[in-house]
Amino acid sequence: MDFKCFRFSALALSLGAFLALSNSTMAAEKPCALLTAKDFNGDETMIREVCKRQALQGSSSAQSILGSSYQVPFLGPRDDKEAFKWCSMADAHGEKGNLGCMFTAYYEGRGTSQDLTEAYKYLILAIENDCVSCAPDTIGAITLNGHLKIRSHLDSTLPNSVILEAKRRAAKWNELHGYKN
């Protein structure tokens, strides 16, 4: 993928941010997972812009980071619909890095309808892959131990049919993306 090819819109970027990015060829070549505010003279919002360009070029890790950045607003304002859109795109590629964010979206109904079967599926996948979940209201993360507590709670409250369907879906996701559980 060629990350050097950037088109800037005067509406999307301020002149100062544009100059910061155009002066940093090295930043334009880095995958967005490796970018820091130092790459853009302290302007963290530029990281989101680079991630968006890389995500549009098909980078599943950039899609995952971009989705997470909208769910837990560490690179700009929170937008649950954008978070779900980008995390779903990464999920379609089998990106494990956003399993926790998909869990949160479905569990809390953020950017999509609440769906406890899908939430439980992503909880299973997050536990299997030791992923953290975005926790938008606390700007923190749920650790593996937290996932296990949530799973214990859901195991005691969800109907067995929902749990079995979620497990079936998780196994199908693993199979689709070539992962063994």
DOMARVO-769543 format. One record per residue: x negated, y, z negated of N, C-alpha, C in turn; residue number from 1; residue in three letters. Coordinates in pm, 1 decimal, decimal comma. Example, Ala and Ser with C-alpha at 12.3 -4.5 7.8 and 13.67 -1.06 7.14 Angstrom:
nxx;nyy;nzz;caxx;cayy;cazz;cxx;cyy;czz;pos;code
-1319,0;-569,0;-780,0;-1230,0;-450,0;-780,0;-1320,0;-330,0;-780,0;1;ALA
-1285,0;-225,0;-708,0;-1367,0;-106,0;-714,0;-1290,0;3,0;-787,0;2;SER
//
This chain:
nxx;nyy;nzz;caxx;cayy;cazz;cxx;cyy;czz;pos;code
-82,8;-118,7;0,0;0,0;0,0;0,0;-87,1;124,9;0,0;1;MET
-46,0;223,0;72,5;-120,5;346,5;78,4;-54,5;449,3;-12,3;2;ASP
-118,6;474,1;-126,8;-62,7;568,4;-222,8;-107,0;711,6;-192,1;3;PHE
-186,9;731,1;-87,2;-233,9;864,6;-53,7;-129,2;944,5;21,7;4;LYS
-32,3;876,6;77,5;66,8;942,2;161,7;178,5;999,3;75,2;5;CYS
170,0;1125,4;41,1;270,0;1190,1;-43,7;336,1;1303,6;32,9;6;PHE
467,4;1309,9;24,2;541,0;1423,0;79,9;600,5;1498,7;-36,5;7;ARG
577,4;1626,9;-42,3;625,6;1705,9;-155,0;738,9;1796,6;-112,0;8;PHE
836,3;1806,5;-194,1;947,8;1896,7;-170,6;930,9;2017,5;-260,6;9;SER
948,1;2134,2;-204,9;936,1;2255,6;-284,2;1039,2;2257,2;-396,1;10;ALA
1151,8;2190,6;-373,6;1254,1;2184,6;-477,0;1215,7;2089,8;-589,2;11;LEU
1141,6;1986,0;-556,5;1110,7;1882,7;-655,7;990,8;1917,8;-741,7;12;ALA
894,6;1988,2;-688,4;772,3;2013,3;-762,5;740,3;2162,0;-765,6;13;LEU
692,7;2207,1;-879,6;649,7;2346,4;-887,4;515,9;2359,3;-814,7;14;SER
481,5;2479,0;-775,5;355,7;2500,8;-705,3;238,2;2457,9;-792,2;15;LEU
243,1;2488,9;-919,5;134,2;2450,7;-1010,1;117,5;2300,6;-1017,7;16;GLY
227,0;2228,8;-1026,9;220,2;2082,9;-1033,1;169,3;2027,2;-900,4;17;ALA
213,2;2087,3;-791,5;166,5;2043,2;-660,3;15,4;2058,4;-649,7;18;PHE
-35,9;2174,1;-693,7;-179,8;2196,5;-688,0;-254,4;2099,6;-777,9;19;LEU
-199,2;2072,1;-895,1;-263,6;1977,0;-986,1;-273,4;1840,4;-921,4;20;ALA
-168,0;1796,6;-854,4;-170,0;1665,4;-790,6;-258,6;1665,1;-667,0;21;LEU
-247,8;1766,3;-583,0;-325,3;1765,4;-459,8;-474,1;1779,5;-487,3;22;SER
-511,8;1838,2;-600,7;-652,4;1849,5;-636,9;-705,5;1720,6;-697,0;23;ASN
-620,2;1626,0;-720,4;-662,1;1503,6;-785,9;-641,2;1384,2;-693,8;24;SER
-732,2;1366,2;-600,1;-722,1;1254,7;-506,7;-727,8;1122,9;-580,9;25;THR
-811,2;1118,9;-682,5;-825,5;996,1;-758,7;-692,3;955,6;-820,8;26;MET
-617,5;1051,5;-873,4;-487,9;1021,5;-934,8;-391,3;967,1;-831,3;27;ALA
-396,8;1017,9;-710,2;-305,6;972,1;-605,6;-334,1;827,3;-565,6;28;ALA
-454,5;780,5;-590,2;-491,7;644,6;-553,3;-466,3;544,1;-665,5;29;GLU
-448,0;590,6;-787,7;-427,9;500,7;-901,5;-286,5;445,2;-905,2;30;LYS
-272,3;318,3;-944,8;-137,0;268,8;-973,2;-80,5;349,0;-1090,6;31;PRO
49,2;374,2;-1089,3;104,4;463,6;-1191,6;85,6;409,7;-1333,2;32;CYS
68,3;278,6;-1350,4;45,4;223,1;-1484,1;-84,6;273,8;-1544,9;33;ALA
-176,9;319,7;-1462,0;-307,1;365,4;-1511,5;-316,4;516,8;-1523,1;34;LEU
-212,4;588,1;-1483,1;-216,7;733,7;-1486,0;-196,0;788,6;-1626,1;35;LEU
-260,5;899,9;-1653,7;-238,1;972,6;-1778,6;-218,1;1119,3;-1744,7;36;THR
-175,1;1196,3;-1841,6;-154,3;1339,4;-1820,5;-283,9;1409,0;-1780,1;37;ALA
-397,5;1353,3;-1821,0;-526,7;1413,5;-1784,5;-546,4;1416,0;-1633,1;38;LYS
-484,9;1318,5;-1563,5;-495,4;1314,4;-1417,7;-426,0;1432,7;-1351,4;39;ASP
-339,0;1500,0;-1423,4;-260,4;1610,8;-1367,5;-270,1;1735,5;-1454,0;40;PHE
-386,4;1759,9;-1507,1;-409,2;1878,1;-1591,3;-306,1;1890,1;-1702,9;41;ASN
-270,5;1777,5;-1763,3;-180,0;1776,8;-1877,4;-32,2;1769,2;-1843,6;42;GLY
4,7;1766,3;-1716,3;145,8;1765,5;-1677,4;196,5;1621,2;-1665,5;43;ASP
254,8;1567,7;-1774,9;303,3;1430,1;-1776,3;415,3;1405,4;-1676,0;44;GLU
494,1;1506,5;-1644,4;605,2;1486,8;-1551,5;556,5;1446,1;-1412,8;45;THR
432,7;1479,6;-1380,2;377,5;1440,4;-1249,9;359,3;1289,0;-1241,1;46;MET
338,2;1223,6;-1355,3;324,8;1078,6;-1354,3;453,7;1016,4;-1300,8;47;ILE
567,7;1069,7;-1344,8;696,3;1018,7;-1297,5;709,1;1036,6;-1146,5;48;ARG
662,2;1149,1;-1094,8;669,3;1173,7;-950,8;584,7;1072,7;-873,6;49;GLU
463,6;1044,9;-920,7;377,4;947,6;-853,8;439,1;808,5;-864,0;50;VAL
490,8;773,9;-982,4;556,2;643,6;-998,8;673,7;630,3;-903,2;51;CYS
749,4;736,7;-886,7;865,0;730,7;-796,8;820,1;702,9;-654,0;52;LYS
714,7;768,0;-610,1;664,3;744,6;-475,2;616,1;600,3;-458,9;53;ARG
544,5;550,8;-559,1;494,9;413,0;-552,5;612,2;314,4;-561,4;54;GLN
712,4;346,7;-642,5;830,3;260,6;-655,6;905,8;252,7;-523,3;55;ALA
917,4;364,7;-455,3;985,1;367,1;-325,6;907,7;288,8;-220,2;56;LEU
778,1;272,8;-241,2;695,4;194,5;-149,2;700,1;45,5;-184,0;57;GLN
774,4;10,7;-289,8;794,2;-130,6;-321,5;716,1;-184,8;-439,0;58;GLY
642,6;-101,6;-510,7;566,2;-150,0;-625,6;660,4;-182,4;-741,3;59;SER
670,6;-311,1;-776,2;761,1;-350,2;-885,3;712,5;-299,6;-1020,1;60;SER
581,0;-289,7;-1039,5;532,9;-235,7;-1167,5;566,7;-87,0;-1178,2;61;SER
557,5;-14,2;-1067,1;595,3;127,5;-1067,5;745,6;141,6;-1092,4;62;ALA
826,4;52,8;-1033,3;971,4;55,8;-1056,3;1001,5;32,3;-1204,6;63;GLN
930,6;-61,5;-1264,0;950,5;-93,4;-1405,0;912,5;24,6;-1494,8;64;SER
797,2;83,8;-1468,2;751,6;198,5;-1547,9;846,6;315,3;-1530,0;65;ILE
888,9;338,5;-1407,1;981,1;448,7;-1379,7;1112,6;427,8;-1453,6;66;LEU
1167,3;306,5;-1445,5;1290,5;277,0;-1518,4;1275,0;297,0;-1667,8;67;GLY
1165,4;247,7;-1722,4;1139,7;264,6;-1865,8;1126,2;411,6;-1902,2;68;SER
1064,9;490,3;-1811,6;1045,5;632,4;-1841,5;1177,0;708,8;-1844,7;69;SER
1278,8;656,9;-1775,8;1411,1;719,0;-1782,8;1489,9;668,1;-1903,7;70;TYR
1465,3;543,7;-1944,3;1538,8;488,0;-2057,8;1487,3;544,4;-2189,5;71;GLN
1357,9;549,3;-2204,9;1294,6;613,9;-2320,2;1219,4;731,8;-2261,2;72;VAL
1272,0;851,3;-2277,7;1222,4;966,5;-2200,2;1082,5;1013,5;-2240,5;73;PRO
980,8;936,0;-2201,0;845,2;977,3;-2233,9;777,9;1053,7;-2121,3;74;PHE
841,7;1064,2;-2005,6;784,5;1139,9;-1894,4;883,8;1240,2;-1836,7;75;LEU
985,4;1273,2;-1911,0;1088,1;1365,3;-1864,4;1220,3;1330,5;-1930,8;76;GLY
1329,3;1391,3;-1886,3;1459,0;1368,8;-1950,4;1510,4;1225,6;-1932,2;77;PRO
1589,9;1181,4;-2028,9;1650,5;1048,7;-2023,2;1765,3;1048,7;-1922,7;78;ARG
1775,7;940,5;-1847,5;1883,7;924,8;-1751,3;1911,7;775,3;-1741,3;79;ASP
2017,3;730,5;-1808,9;2046,2;587,9;-1817,5;2076,1;523,7;-1682,3;80;ASP
2144,2;596,5;-1593,8;2174,6;540,1;-1461,5;2047,5;521,2;-1378,5;81;LYS
1957,8;618,8;-1382,7;1830,0;606,0;-1312,1;1746,2;494,6;-1373,8;82;GLU
1748,6;485,7;-1505,3;1673,5;379,4;-1573,6;1720,1;243,1;-1525,4;83;ALA
1850,5;223,7;-1523,2;1903,8;94,7;-1481,6;1874,4;67,3;-1334,5;84;PHE
1886,5;168,9;-1251,3;1860,1;152,7;-1108,1;1717,8;101,8;-1084,7;85;LYS
1619,1;168,7;-1145,2;1479,3;132,2;-1121,4;1442,5;0,2;-1189,8;86;TRP
1493,0;-21,7;-1309,7;1464,7;-148,9;-1378,0;1527,1;-265,7;-1302,5;87;CYS
1644,8;-244,7;-1246,1;1709,2;-350,4;-1167,2;1628,7;-383,4;-1042,3;88;SER
1571,4;-280,4;-978,9;1488,5;-303,7;-861,1;1365,9;-386,5;-899,4;89;MET
1302,1;-352,4;-1009,7;1185,1;-428,0;-1056,0;1225,6;-569,8;-1093,0;90;ALA
1341,2;-583,7;-1155,1;1390,6;-715,0;-1195,4;1412,8;-804,7;-1073,2;91;ASP
1460,3;-746,8;-965,7;1483,4;-824,0;-843,1;1353,3;-881,9;-787,9;92;ALA
1240,3;-819,6;-823,9;1108,7;-868,9;-781,4;1047,0;-962,5;-885,0;93;HIS
1119,6;-988,2;-995,4;1066,3;-1076,5;-1099,0;969,1;-1009,1;-1192,9;94;GLY
976,8;-877,1;-1204,0;887,2;-801,5;-1291,0;920,8;-831,2;-1436,7;95;GLU
825,6;-889,6;-1508,2;848,4;-924,2;-1648,5;838,0;-803,2;-1741,2;96;LYS
771,2;-698,8;-1696,1;745,2;-583,8;-1782,1;867,5;-506,8;-1826,9;97;GLY
980,5;-527,5;-1761,7;1099,1;-451,3;-1799,3;1212,8;-539,4;-1850,1;98;ASN
1183,5;-663,5;-1886,8;1289,0;-752,9;-1936,9;1357,0;-694,8;-2060,4;99;LEU
1278,5;-636,4;-2148,1;1334,5;-575,9;-2268,4;1424,2;-457,4;-2237,4;100;GLY
1385,3;-380,1;-2136,1;1468,9;-265,7;-2097,8;1599,6;-311,2;-2034,5;101;CYS
1594,8;-421,6;-1960,5;1718,5;-477,1;-1904,6;1807,9;-527,2;-2017,9;102;MET
1748,4;-589,1;-2117,7;1825,3;-632,2;-2234,9;1896,7;-512,0;-2297,3;103;PHE
1822,3;-405,6;-2321,5;1878,7;-286,8;-2385,3;1992,0;-227,7;-2302,6;104;THR
1972,4;-219,9;-2170,7;2075,9;-162,8;-2083,1;2206,1;-240,8;-2095,2;105;ALA
2198,1;-373,2;-2085,9;2319,4;-454,7;-2094,1;2375,2;-463,3;-2236,0;106;TYR
2289,2;-467,3;-2334,8;2333,5;-479,7;-2473,6;2406,7;-353,8;-2519,2;107;TYR
2353,8;-238,1;-2480,3;2412,3;-111,2;-2522,9;2500,9;-47,7;-2416,1;108;GLU
2506,7;-106,9;-2298,0;2587,0;-48,1;-2190,4;2530,0;83,8;-2143,0;109;GLY
2398,7;90,2;-2127,8;2331,8;214,0;-2086,2;2299,9;208,5;-1937,4;110;ARG
2370,1;288,8;-1858,8;2348,4;292,6;-1714,8;2424,2;184,3;-1640,3;111;GLY
2491,3;98,1;-1712,8;2570,6;-10,7;-1657,1;2676,6;-47,7;-1759,8;112;THR
2766,4;-133,5;-1722,3;2867,5;-179,1;-1818,1;2802,3;-272,9;-1919,7;113;SER
2849,6;-267,2;-2042,0;2799,2;-359,7;-2142,3;2836,8;-501,7;-2100,3;114;GLN
2740,0;-591,0;-2107,4;2760,6;-729,6;-2066,8;2674,0;-815,6;-2158,8;115;ASP
2736,4;-875,9;-2259,0;2660,4;-950,4;-2358,8;2600,8;-1079,8;-2303,7;116;LEU
2660,3;-1135,0;-2198,6;2600,5;-1253,6;-2137,1;2468,6;-1216,7;-2069,7;117;THR
2471,3;-1108,9;-1991,7;2347,4;-1061,9;-1928,5;2247,5;-1015,8;-2034,0;118;GLU
2295,5;-947,0;-2136,9;2206,5;-901,7;-2243,9;2136,5;-1021,2;-2307,9;119;ALA
2212,0;-1125,8;-2337,1;2154,6;-1244,2;-2400,2;2055,0;-1312,3;-2305,8;120;TYR
2086,3;-1315,3;-2176,8;1992,8;-1370,4;-2077,3;1859,2;-1297,2;-2085,0;121;LYS
1864,9;-1163,7;-2083,1;1740,8;-1086,2;-2086,5;1672,9;-1094,8;-2222,2;122;TYR
1748,5;-1113,6;-2326,5;1688,8;-1134,3;-2458,2;1608,2;-1264,6;-2458,6;123;LEU
1666,5;-1370,9;-2402,8;1594,4;-1499,1;-2391,3;1464,8;-1479,0;-2312,6;124;ILE
1475,8;-1413,0;-2198,0;1358,3;-1390,8;-2113,4;1254,2;-1304,0;-2183,4;125;LEU
1299,3;-1201,2;-2255,2;1206,1;-1113,8;-2327,2;1132,9;-1191,4;-2436,4;126;ALA
1203,9;-1277,8;-2507,3;1140,9;-1358,7;-2612,0;1040,5;-1456,0;-2549,9;127;ILE
1080,5;-1522,9;-2442,7;990,3;-1617,8;-2375,5;862,4;-1551,1;-2327,5;128;GLU
872,9;-1424,2;-2289,8;758,7;-1352,9;-2232,4;696,9;-1251,5;-2327,8;129;ASN
740,7;-1252,7;-2454,5;686,8;-1163,7;-2557,2;689,4;-1017,1;-2512,0;130;ASP
803,0;-976,3;-2455,0;820,0;-838,0;-2409,6;887,0;-755,5;-2518,2;131;CYS
859,5;-628,0;-2518,3;928,0;-538,3;-2610,3;1048,4;-478,2;-2540,3;132;VAL
1143,8;-431,3;-2617,6;1261,3;-363,9;-2562,8;1250,6;-215,7;-2588,6;133;SER
1295,7;-140,8;-2492,1;1305,9;3,0;-2512,1;1419,4;26,7;-2610,1;134;CYS
1398,8;117,7;-2701,1;1502,5;151,8;-2797,7;1527,3;301,6;-2788,1;135;ALA
1612,7;344,2;-2693,1;1628,2;486,2;-2661,1;1662,4;576,7;-2778,7;136;PRO
1742,4;529,4;-2871,0;1783,1;618,5;-2979,7;1672,0;642,4;-3081,3;137;ASP
1574,6;555,3;-3086,7;1467,9;570,7;-3185,1;1334,7;605,4;-3121,3;138;THR
1329,5;610,4;-2987,8;1204,7;632,3;-2914,1;1098,3;538,8;-2969,9;139;ILE
1134,2;414,9;-2979,6;1041,2;314,5;-3029,1;1058,3;188,5;-2949,3;140;GLY
1025,1;78,8;-3009,9;1038,6;-48,4;-2939,5;1078,1;-156,9;-3037,7;141;ALA
1148,4;-255,7;-2986,3;1184,4;-371,7;-3065,3;1077,3;-476,4;-3038,6;142;ILE
1013,7;-525,6;-3141,3;907,3;-624,3;-3126,4;967,3;-763,1;-3110,1;143;THR
881,7;-862,0;-3090,8;926,9;-1000,1;-3079,7;1004,2;-1040,0;-3204,5;144;LEU
955,8;-1000,3;-3320,0;1025,7;-1031,2;-3444,6;1165,8;-969,6;-3444,4;145;ASN
1176,8;-846,7;-3392,7;1307,8;-782,0;-3381,4;1398,4;-856,2;-3285,5;146;GLY
1341,9;-903,6;-3174,3;1420,3;-981,9;-3078,8;1475,2;-1107,4;-3144,8;147;HIS
1392,0;-1172,8;-3223,7;1435,7;-1296,1;-3289,7;1549,6;-1268,0;-3387,4;148;LEU
1544,6;-1154,1;-3456,2;1653,3;-1115,8;-3547,8;1781,8;-1087,7;-3470,5;149;LYS
1769,0;-1017,6;-3357,3;1886,4;-989,0;-3273,7;1944,3;-1119,8;-3220,6;150;ILE
1855,9;-1209,6;-3176,5;1903,5;-1338,4;-3123,6;1976,5;-1416,5;-3232,1;151;ARG
1923,6;-1415,1;-3353,2;1988,9;-1484,8;-3463,8;2128,0;-1426,7;-3488,3;152;SER
2138,2;-1293,5;-3484,1;2267,3;-1226,7;-3502,3;2364,2;-1265,8;-3390,7;153;HIS
2317,1;-1260,0;-3264,5;2404,2;-1293,3;-3151,7;2442,5;-1441,1;-3152,7;154;LEU
2349,6;-1526,8;-3194,0;2380,8;-1670,2;-3203,2;2498,3;-1695,3;-3296,5;155;ASP
2509,4;-1612,6;-3400,1;2617,3;-1633,8;-3497,2;2745,8;-1559,9;-3461,3;156;SER
2739,5;-1468,3;-3361,7;2859,2;-1390,5;-3328,6;2916,1;-1418,3;-3189,5;157;THR
2832,1;-1458,1;-3094,3;2880,2;-1482,0;-2958,2;2939,8;-1621,7;-2945,7;158;LEU
3042,0;-1635,7;-2862,0;3095,5;-1769,6;-2835,8;2987,8;-1857,9;-2771,5;159;PRO
2992,4;-1985,2;-2800,4;2895,0;-2079,6;-2747,6;2893,7;-2078,5;-2594,5;160;ASN
3008,6;-2057,8;-2531,6;3015,7;-2054,6;-2385,2;2932,5;-1939,4;-2327,6;161;SER
2929,4;-1824,6;-2395,3;2850,5;-1709,3;-2351,2;2701,3;-1742,5;-2362,9;162;VAL
2663,2;-1802,9;-2473,6;2522,3;-1838,8;-2495,8;2475,5;-1939,7;-2391,2;163;ILE
2557,7;-2040,9;-2365,0;2520,3;-2142,1;-2266,1;2508,0;-2081,1;-2126,0;164;LEU
2599,7;-1991,8;-2091,1;2593,3;-1925,7;-1960,0;2468,7;-1837,6;-1951,0;165;GLU
2436,5;-1766,7;-2058,4;2316,5;-1682,6;-2059,0;2190,9;-1768,1;-2042,3;166;ALA
2186,3;-1881,2;-2108,3;2071,7;-1971,9;-2095,3;2060,1;-2024,7;-1952,3;167;LYS
2173,6;-2057,2;-1890,7;2174,1;-2103,5;-1752,4;2120,3;-1993,7;-1660,3;168;ARG
2166,2;-1871,0;-1681,6;2120,5;-1758,4;-1599,3;1971,3;-1731,0;-1618,8;169;ARG
1923,7;-1742,2;-1742,4;1780,8;-1720,3;-1769,1;1696,5;-1825,8;-1697,2;170;ALA
1741,6;-1951,0;-1701,9;1669,3;-2058,7;-1633,4;1669,3;-2034,2;-1482,1;171;ALA
1781,1;-1985,9;-1429,3;1791,1;-1956,5;-1286,2;1697,2;-1841,7;-1248,8;172;LYS
1689,4;-1739,5;-1334,4;1599,0;-1625,5;-1311,0;1455,4;-1675,8;-1305,7;173;TRP
1417,1;-1758,0;-1403,1;1281,3;-1813,8;-1405,9;1251,9;-1893,4;-1279,4;174;ASN
1348,0;-1975,0;-1238,5;1330,3;-2056,9;-1118,7;1318,4;-1970,6;-994,1;175;GLU
1405,8;-1870,5;-983,1;1405,0;-1780,7;-868,1;1271,2;-1710,2;-851,7;176;LEU
1210,5;-1674,2;-964,8;1086,6;-1596,6;-960,0;961,0;-1682,1;-981,4;177;HIS
978,7;-1813,7;-986,6;865,8;-1904,0;-996,1;800,1;-1911,3;-1132,4;178;GLY
874,1;-1881,1;-1237,4;820,6;-1889,3;-1373,4;869,3;-2017,6;-1438,4;179;TYR
785,4;-2074,4;-1521,8;825,6;-2191,6;-1598,2;847,0;-2150,2;-1741,5;180;LYS
952,9;-2200,4;-1801,3;978,5;-2165,4;-1940,6;958,3;-2285,1;-2028,9;181;ASN
//
